[in-house]
């Protein structure tokens, strides 16, 4: 597993409390993950998320995933956990505005130590966000603790692709994205098995390449002025963002980074 010890929770909080987080939402939409609604529907279908169930979204950001689950899958209750106060405040407002204030709750906490009662959820959920968590082992241990016996864990995440990253490539990519660690699909499988999950799906969605192409098209052709506003019209910063996203595009098309999808059931 590639890691960068100099990056941690404070770096992630800084991203999503400031203009960088707003920039990602502008380019990717309220569902800040590869594939948006297409990805969410695919994950929920593979995980067989049923009406009337209760779930916990770890690294929920503004709660777009929870609102999707309540609206499209009939989930009765969702509990979101995120360590960034700003996105939680936005999430509460959006959930209230959409009429889900009584079915969606938020907790500001470290997802590796949520403080929530054990065994109260039918499933744990995450969408392209666990890449921001340094200790994947503790995160999966907490997910296992929170779901009931026989419960489900369902998540997508950015992972090292089948072609593999060099140390130099990994360092540059992790630094730009503020990811403290990046496992492969196999490494996630081993952690899931360690925490007594039986794996149904551990696959590469093959969505990364076309979607990173789309984001670059939007950033460089349509939303350039809007993006510049977020960085104070600093052209040097904008040029840096373009270079690093082009590098990300190269990695994706070379099979060095990918979006993994995982569904597993607690034994």
C-alpha atoms as one frame of an Amber mdcrd trajectory, in Angstrom:
protein
   0.000   0.000   0.000   1.393   3.383  -0.990   1.354   5.957   1.799   2.517
   9.467   2.608   3.031   9.940   6.324   3.200  13.724   6.096  -0.485  13.853
   5.107  -3.242  13.460   7.677  -6.701  14.449   8.816  -5.879  18.151   9.103
  -4.881  18.270   5.441  -8.184  16.701   4.426 -10.135  19.087   6.663  -8.318
  21.999   5.038  -9.326  20.773   1.567 -13.021  20.441   2.370 -13.192  23.592
   4.484 -11.794  25.739   1.687 -11.903  26.522  -2.023 -10.396  23.203  -3.115
 -13.421  21.306  -1.859 -15.754  23.778  -3.573 -13.792  23.352  -6.783 -14.189
  19.554  -6.698 -17.942  19.914  -6.174 -18.209  22.375  -9.061 -16.488  19.959
 -11.446 -17.928  16.658 -10.138 -21.311  17.781  -8.816 -22.886  17.351  -5.384
 -22.032  13.656  -5.544 -18.266  14.150  -5.402 -17.302  10.720  -6.660 -16.429
   9.058  -9.947 -19.619   8.237 -11.842 -22.077  10.255  -9.750 -25.572   8.750
  -9.769 -24.533   5.937 -12.128 -21.963   4.761  -9.599 -24.342   5.095  -6.633
 -27.082   3.089  -8.344 -24.592   0.376  -9.298 -23.203   0.089  -5.761 -26.656
   0.046  -4.132 -27.875  -2.622  -6.534 -24.863  -4.864  -6.008 -25.171  -4.433
  -2.231 -28.936  -5.104  -2.338 -29.738  -2.044  -0.208 -33.397  -2.521   0.715
 -36.217  -0.178   1.825 -36.629   0.227   5.555 -32.986  -0.453   6.414 -30.571
   1.640   8.487 -27.116   2.640   7.296 -24.015   4.566   8.290 -22.065   6.615
   5.742 -18.421   6.922   6.792 -16.768  10.061   5.354 -20.203  11.302   4.311
 -19.077  14.819   3.282 -22.267  16.859   2.657 -24.450  13.750   2.743 -25.250
  13.406  -0.953 -24.866   9.629  -0.695 -27.293   9.453   2.208 -29.875  11.555
   0.410 -29.502   9.249  -2.594 -30.120   6.169  -0.423 -33.170   7.636   1.289
 -34.647   8.964  -1.956 -33.858   6.137  -4.396 -33.580   3.039  -2.174 -36.145
   3.818   0.519 -33.607   3.561   3.359 -35.349   4.453   6.598 -32.488   6.047
   8.539 -28.980   7.193   7.659 -26.223   8.278  10.005 -23.372  10.231   8.477
 -19.935  10.631   9.992 -17.363  13.166   8.818 -14.493  14.968  10.523 -14.971
  18.306   8.730 -17.422  20.611  10.476 -18.027  22.785   7.404 -19.285  20.002
   5.140 -21.468  18.603   7.929 -23.095  22.010   8.393 -23.792  22.198   4.648
 -25.076  18.620   4.696 -27.540  19.257   7.501 -28.904  22.289   5.672 -29.297
  20.397   2.384 -30.962  17.422   4.067 -33.440  19.674   5.882 -34.153  21.592
   2.685 -34.910  18.352   0.823 -37.243  17.122   3.559 -34.963  14.432   5.015
 -34.055  16.082   8.310 -35.904  13.415  10.307 -34.249  10.501   8.474 -30.662
  11.711   8.096 -28.367  12.584  10.985 -24.757  13.755  11.042 -21.950  13.290
  13.534 -18.669  15.204  13.462 -16.060  12.579  14.356 -13.081  10.566  13.193
 -14.482   7.684  11.119 -11.990   5.338  12.772 -13.483   6.139  16.172 -17.053
   7.344  15.679 -18.345   6.937  19.232 -21.554   5.400  17.839 -23.142   2.331
  19.414 -22.085  -1.024  17.993 -24.257  -3.264  15.820 -27.036  -0.777  15.102
 -26.757  -0.547  11.308 -27.717  -2.907   8.492 -24.939  -1.582   6.284 -21.887
   0.680   6.179 -21.500   2.868   3.080 -18.763   4.932   1.439 -18.221   6.521
  -1.959 -14.723   7.465  -3.136 -13.865   8.926   0.267 -11.911   6.346   2.243
  -8.819   7.309   0.218  -8.651  10.260   2.640  -8.303   7.959   5.666  -4.747
   7.066   6.645  -5.483   3.909   8.639  -7.678   1.703   6.451  -7.344  -1.142
   8.963  -8.915   0.888  11.783 -11.584   2.216   9.419 -12.706  -1.266   8.398
 -12.581  -2.404  12.021 -14.946   0.437  12.918 -17.264  -0.409  10.013 -17.345
  -4.028  11.185 -18.167  -2.884  14.723 -21.028  -0.663  13.607 -22.933  -3.138
  11.421 -25.103  -5.881  12.865 -24.130  -9.566  12.537 -24.597 -10.452   8.881
 -24.565  -6.773   7.929 -23.119  -5.360   4.725 -20.232  -3.084   3.871 -20.516
  -1.373   0.484 -18.097   1.194  -0.860 -16.237   2.536  -3.837 -12.802   4.070
  -3.536  -9.816   5.287  -5.509  -7.236   2.501  -5.600  -3.947   1.619  -7.199
  -4.672   0.151 -10.628  -3.519  -3.208 -12.023  -0.464  -1.677 -13.729   0.836
  -0.338 -10.411   2.411   2.992  -9.463   6.082   3.744  -9.079   7.062   5.357
  -5.791   7.654   8.653  -7.586   4.251   8.533  -9.292   2.513   7.605  -6.043
   4.200  10.425  -4.133   3.137  13.021  -6.701  -0.420  11.702  -6.940  -0.952
  11.379  -3.183   0.487  14.843  -2.576  -1.859  16.462  -5.101  -4.951  14.611
  -3.923  -4.085  14.839  -0.181  -4.476  11.049   0.127  -2.474   9.664   3.062
  -2.651   6.118   1.694  -3.738   4.252  -1.431  -4.299   0.470  -1.406  -4.828
  -1.883  -4.299  -8.026  -3.904  -4.691  -6.202  -6.956  -3.359  -5.022  -5.075
  -0.269  -8.598  -3.993   0.451  -9.706  -7.618   0.037  -7.167  -8.767   2.629
  -8.351  -6.135   5.109 -11.996  -7.079   4.589 -11.189 -10.736   5.201  -9.181
  -9.810   8.302 -12.284  -8.156   9.751 -14.516 -11.179   9.093 -16.216 -10.047
   5.918 -17.142 -12.447   3.126 -16.534 -10.644  -0.171 -19.216 -10.508  -2.862
 -17.549  -7.923  -5.096 -14.019  -6.513  -5.257 -13.734  -5.144  -8.785 -12.373
  -2.357 -10.942 -15.380  -0.388 -12.221 -13.456   0.833 -15.304 -15.148   4.198
 -14.812 -12.090   6.221 -13.869 -10.693   6.886 -17.349 -13.798   8.295 -19.087
 -14.793  10.367 -16.083 -11.408  11.979 -15.543 -11.532  12.853 -19.257 -14.908
  14.491 -18.647 -13.696  16.490 -15.644 -10.717  17.812 -17.596 -12.944  18.775
 -20.509 -15.204  20.724 -18.177 -12.344  22.389 -16.328 -10.431  23.442 -19.438
 -13.276  24.237 -21.832 -16.391  25.353 -19.958 -15.716  26.025 -16.278 -12.298
  27.708 -16.452 -13.552  31.115 -15.319 -15.595  29.549 -12.503 -12.586  27.553
 -11.352 -10.398  30.655 -11.435 -12.771  32.376  -9.033 -12.126  29.663  -6.437
  -8.345  30.244  -6.648  -8.501  34.042  -6.610  -7.896  34.304 -10.378  -4.350
  33.073  -9.845  -3.280  31.702 -13.225  -0.237  29.943 -11.751  -2.475  27.951
  -9.403  -4.806  27.171 -12.295  -1.907  25.962 -14.440  -0.762  23.730 -11.570
  -4.253  22.210 -11.246  -4.355  21.489 -14.984  -0.918  19.867 -14.944  -1.751
  17.628 -12.012  -5.107  16.606 -13.471  -3.417  15.801 -16.776  -0.978  13.657
 -14.805  -3.917  11.935 -13.138  -5.440  11.342 -16.559  -2.197   9.735 -17.747
  -2.135   7.440 -14.708  -5.759   6.430 -15.242  -5.294   5.580 -18.910  -2.136
   3.629 -18.090  -4.097   1.476 -15.619  -2.149   2.815 -12.644  -5.104   4.246
 -10.708  -8.715   3.102 -10.729 -12.050   3.140  -8.937 -12.624  -0.037  -6.963
 -16.049  -1.301  -5.913 -16.459  -3.518  -2.848 -19.431  -5.322  -1.328 -18.940
  -7.730   1.561 -21.021  -9.300   4.342 -20.022  -9.762   7.944 -19.749 -13.421
   8.855
